[in-house]
Amino acid sequence: MHSSPITRDAIAKTYERIQPYLRRTPNVTVAGSDFGVACGALSLKLELLQHTGSFKPRGAFANLLLRDVPRSGVVAASGGNHGVAVAFAAQRLGIRARIFVPSVCAATKQQRIRGLGAQLVVSGDRYADALASSQEYADESGALAVHAFDQVETLLGQGSVGLELEADDIGFDTLLVAVGGGGLIGGTAAWFAGKTRIIGVEPVTAPTLYRALEAGRPVDAEAGGIAAESLAPRRVGEIMFPFAQHYVERVVLVEDDAIRKAQQALWSTLRVAAEPGGATALAALTSGAYRPRSDERVALVVCGGNTDAVNFDSG
């Protein structure tokens, strides 16, 4: 841990580089009872209001600004949100991009990738399939591979979510973070470094970090369910895992139905349209998978809003 390049200072310096390209997303603090939860206060970091509808541009811009990009451009594999973010960052910086996605990638996300000028390739049924294809292309073309979660720069960028949460001084005891490959929770855990309780939240159908913590190392896990496009890589990243071991208190699992209900609750209570992955952290509270103390101040990240469930284009 002491030799890791992912430190608070490195995250802060990365934030200085990427901040001009980001939105400072707001926090909304509500009574826990608004969601049927008994806790002191509940704060939601609305990262779905970030450019491209998720936290992912933070890591995308960190990669493109901190690394040398060849003339052949960049390549990324994604369940959707990372691909949209890399395409967005590449467009802003005038860089060529090719994005590989699996067939489970939402049509909304595929359309946005194309609309941002990147070349889209649909490859396989799951993220791991798209990743393998992207690696082949990187080897053939020399393009810079921008990993969705297992890359130092990606973690440095995602860690800026933690930086903003601390700077906003909203006051919380516990932070709930949804987990896919682990970039967001890894970067956030690196920023807080034990200063606050961090709980990971995963679908029962995609328990990547849960299985890794059980085994003591990243291992293959199930990869399906309602949030498969954003929270179902085959395993968590090697780089983030030591931060999870040291600074994530535990991981709780939620059923797909609980995620659907959390999506509905976000919409009916706050008029926030979250994708399944974006509602997963809240699902831990509304389902009882995580039960806070009555005086506990809880924060969570609504990490994505790229969903086909709300479509205003057809009216």
C-alpha positions in Angstrom: 0.0 0.0 0.0 2.8 2.4 0.9 4.4 2.0 -2.5 1.2 2.5 -4.5 1.0 5.4 -6.9 -2.6 5.9 -5.9 -2.4 8.3 -3.0 -4.4 11.3 -1.7 -1.8 13.6 -3.2 -1.8 11.9 -6.6 -5.6 12.0 -6.7 -5.6 15.7 -5.8 -3.0 16.5 -8.5 -5.0 14.4 -11.0 -8.1 16.4 -10.1 -6.4 19.6 -10.9 -5.8 18.3 -14.4 -9.2 16.9 -15.1 -11.4 19.4 -13.2 -11.7 21.8 -16.2 -13.4 19.0 -18.2 -15.8 17.9 -15.4 -19.0 19.0 -13.8 -19.1 19.5 -10.0 -22.0 17.2 -9.3 -24.3 18.1 -6.4 -25.2 16.3 -3.2 -28.9 16.1 -2.1 -29.5 15.5 1.6 -32.9 14.2 2.5 -34.5 12.5 5.5 -33.9 8.8 5.5 -37.7 8.4 6.0 -38.2 9.7 2.5 -37.0 6.3 1.4 -38.4 4.4 4.3 -35.0 4.2 6.0 -34.3 4.9 9.7 -31.1 6.9 9.8 -29.8 10.3 10.9 -29.6 11.7 7.4 -29.2 10.5 3.9 -27.0 12.3 1.3 -26.9 11.3 -2.4 -24.0 12.3 -4.6 -25.7 12.8 -8.0 -22.9 11.6 -10.2 -25.4 10.7 -12.9 -25.4 14.4 -13.6 -21.8 14.2 -14.7 -21.0 14.5 -18.4 -22.2 11.4 -20.2 -24.5 10.4 -17.3 -22.0 8.7 -15.0 -18.8 9.2 -13.0 -16.7 7.6 -15.8 -15.4 10.8 -17.5 -13.2 11.3 -14.4 -11.1 8.2 -15.2 -11.4 8.7 -19.0 -9.9 12.2 -18.9 -7.2 11.1 -16.4 -6.0 8.5 -18.9 -6.1 10.8 -21.9 -4.4 13.7 -20.1 -1.8 11.8 -18.0 -0.7 9.2 -20.6 1.0 9.5 -24.0 -1.6 8.9 -26.7 -0.3 7.5 -30.0 -1.5 8.7 -33.4 -3.6 5.5 -33.6 -5.7 6.9 -30.8 -7.3 5.0 -27.9 -9.3 1.8 -27.5 -11.6 0.8 -24.7 -13.9 -2.1 -23.7 -17.0 -1.2 -21.8 -20.4 -2.4 -20.6 -21.5 1.1 -21.8 -20.7 4.0 -19.4 -16.9 3.8 -19.7 -17.2 3.6 -23.5 -19.4 6.7 -23.6 -17.0 8.5 -21.3 -13.9 7.6 -23.3 -15.7 8.6 -26.5 -16.6 11.9 -24.9 -13.1 12.6 -23.6 -11.6 11.7 -27.0 -14.0 14.0 -28.8 -13.2 16.9 -26.5 -9.4 16.3 -26.9 -9.5 15.6 -30.6 -8.4 11.9 -30.3 -9.5 8.9 -32.3 -11.4 6.3 -30.3 -12.6 2.8 -30.9 -15.0 1.3 -28.3 -15.8 -2.4 -27.9 -19.1 -3.3 -26.1 -20.9 -6.5 -25.4 -24.4 -7.2 -26.7 -25.9 -6.4 -23.3 -24.9 -2.8 -23.7 -28.0 -0.6 -23.7 -29.1 0.8 -27.0 -29.0 4.3 -25.4 -25.3 3.9 -24.6 -24.4 2.5 -28.1 -26.2 5.5 -29.7 -24.3 7.9 -27.6 -20.9 6.3 -28.4 -21.6 6.6 -32.1 -22.9 10.1 -31.7 -19.7 11.2 -30.1 -17.7 10.2 -33.2 -16.1 7.0 -31.9 -16.1 3.7 -33.8 -18.4 1.2 -32.0 -17.8 -2.5 -32.2 -20.3 -5.0 -30.6 -18.3 -8.1 -29.5 -19.7 -11.0 -27.5 -22.3 -11.2 -24.8 -20.4 -10.0 -21.7 -17.8 -7.4 -20.8 -15.1 -10.0 -20.7 -15.7 -10.7 -24.4 -15.5 -7.1 -25.4 -12.3 -6.7 -23.3 -10.6 -9.6 -25.1 -11.5 -8.1 -28.5 -10.2 -4.6 -27.5 -6.9 -6.1 -26.3 -6.5 -7.8 -29.7 -7.1 -4.5 -31.5 -4.7 -2.6 -29.2 -2.0 -5.2 -30.0 -2.6 -4.9 -33.7 -3.0 -1.1 -34.0 -0.8 0.3 -31.2 -3.8 2.2 -29.8 -3.7 3.1 -26.2 -5.8 0.8 -24.1 -7.9 2.7 -21.6 -9.1 0.1 -19.0 -12.5 0.7 -17.3 -11.2 0.0 -13.8 -7.8 -1.8 -13.7 -5.6 1.1 -14.5 -3.7 3.5 -12.2 -5.0 6.6 -14.0 -8.6 5.3 -14.0 -8.4 4.9 -10.2 -6.8 8.3 -9.8 -9.7 9.9 -11.7 -12.5 8.0 -10.0 -10.9 8.9 -6.6 -11.9 12.5 -7.2 -15.5 11.5 -6.3 -14.2 11.0 -2.8 -12.2 14.3 -2.9 -15.4 16.2 -3.8 -17.5 14.4 -1.1 -14.9 15.4 1.5 -14.6 19.0 0.3 -18.4 19.4 0.3 -18.3 18.7 4.0 -21.8 17.2 4.1 -21.0 15.2 7.2 -21.5 11.4 7.0 -20.4 8.3 8.9 -20.8 5.7 6.2 -20.5 5.8 2.4 -22.2 3.2 0.2 -20.7 2.6 -3.2 -21.9 0.2 -6.0 -19.2 -2.1 -7.3 -18.6 -3.4 -10.8 -14.9 -3.7 -11.6 -14.0 -1.7 -8.6 -12.6 1.6 -10.1 -15.0 3.8 -8.2 -14.8 2.1 -4.8 -11.1 1.6 -5.2 -10.3 5.2 -6.0 -12.7 6.5 -3.3 -11.3 4.1 -0.7 -7.8 5.3 -1.6 -8.9 8.9 -1.0 -10.5 8.3 2.4 -7.9 5.8 3.4 -9.8 4.6 6.5 -11.2 8.0 7.5 -14.8 6.9 6.9 -16.7 3.6 6.8 -17.1 2.4 3.2 -19.5 -0.3 2.3 -19.5 -1.9 -1.1 -22.9 -2.9 -2.7 -23.2 -5.6 -5.5 -26.0 -7.5 -7.1 -26.4 -11.1 -5.9 -26.0 -12.0 -9.6 -22.6 -10.3 -9.9 -20.7 -10.5 -6.6 -17.2 -9.8 -7.9 -15.7 -8.0 -4.9 -17.7 -10.1 -2.5 -16.1 -13.3 -4.0 -12.6 -11.6 -4.1 -12.7 -10.7 -0.4 -13.8 -14.2 0.4 -10.9 -15.7 -1.6 -8.3 -13.1 -0.6 -7.7 -12.2 -4.2 -9.6 -11.3 -7.4 -11.4 -14.4 -8.7 -13.9 -15.1 -11.4 -17.5 -14.6 -10.2 -21.0 -14.8 -11.7 -21.7 -12.0 -14.2 -25.4 -11.4 -14.9 -28.5 -9.8 -13.7 -30.3 -6.5 -14.2 -27.1 -4.4 -13.8 -25.0 -6.6 -16.1 -24.1 -3.8 -18.4 -22.4 -1.8 -15.7 -21.8 -4.0 -12.6 -20.9 -7.4 -14.1 -17.3 -7.8 -15.2 -15.9 -11.3 -14.6 -13.7 -10.1 -11.7 -12.5 -7.0 -9.9 -9.3 -5.3 -10.8 -5.9 -6.3 -9.4 -4.9 -2.7 -8.7 -7.9 -1.7 -6.6 -8.1 -4.9 -4.6 -5.5 -4.0 -1.9 -7.5 -0.8 -1.2 -10.7 -2.8 -0.8 -8.9 -5.2 1.6 -7.6 -2.4 3.7 -10.4 0.2 3.6 -13.7 -1.4 2.6 -15.4 -2.6 5.7 -17.5 -5.2 3.8 -19.7 -5.8 0.8 -23.5 -6.4 0.9 -25.5 -8.1 -1.8 -28.8 -7.0 -3.2 -31.4 -8.8 -5.4 -32.3 -7.6 -8.8 -35.9 -6.8 -7.6 -34.4 -4.6 -4.8 -32.5 -2.7 -7.5 -35.7 -2.2 -9.5 -37.5 -0.9 -6.5 -34.7 1.5 -5.7 -34.8 2.8 -9.2 -38.6 3.4 -8.8 -38.0 5.1 -5.4 -35.4 7.5 -6.8 -37.8 8.5 -9.5 -40.9 8.8 -7.4 -39.2 10.6 -4.5 -36.6 12.8 -6.2 -37.5 12.5 -9.9 -34.0 11.1 -10.5 -33.9 8.5 -13.3 -31.0 6.1 -12.4 -29.9 3.1 -14.3 -29.8 -0.2 -12.4 -26.1 0.3 -11.4 -26.9 3.8 -10.3 -29.6 2.7 -8.0 -27.7 -0.3 -6.5 -26.2 1.6 -3.5 -29.6 2.9 -2.5 -31.0 -0.7 -2.8 -28.8 -1.7 0.1 -30.7 0.7 2.3 -34.2 0.2 1.0 -34.0 -3.6 1.0 -32.4 -3.8 4.4 -29.2 -5.4 3.2 -27.4 -2.6 5.0 -29.2 -1.4 8.2 -27.8 1.9 9.6 -28.1 3.0 13.2 -30.9 5.4 13.9 -28.5 8.3 14.3 -26.1 7.2 11.5 -25.4 9.7 8.7 -25.2 7.8 5.4 -24.0 9.0 2.0 -24.2 7.1 -1.3 -23.2 7.7 -4.9 -25.9 7.6 -7.6 -23.3 6.7 -10.1 -25.2 6.4 -13.4 -28.3 7.5 -15.3 -27.9 6.0 -18.8 -31.1 4.0 -18.9 -33.6 3.0 -21.6 -36.3 3.0 -19.0 -37.0 6.7 -19.5 -37.2 7.8 -23.1 -38.4 11.2 -24.0 -37.5 10.9 -27.7 -40.5 8.9 -28.7 -43.2 11.4 -27.7 
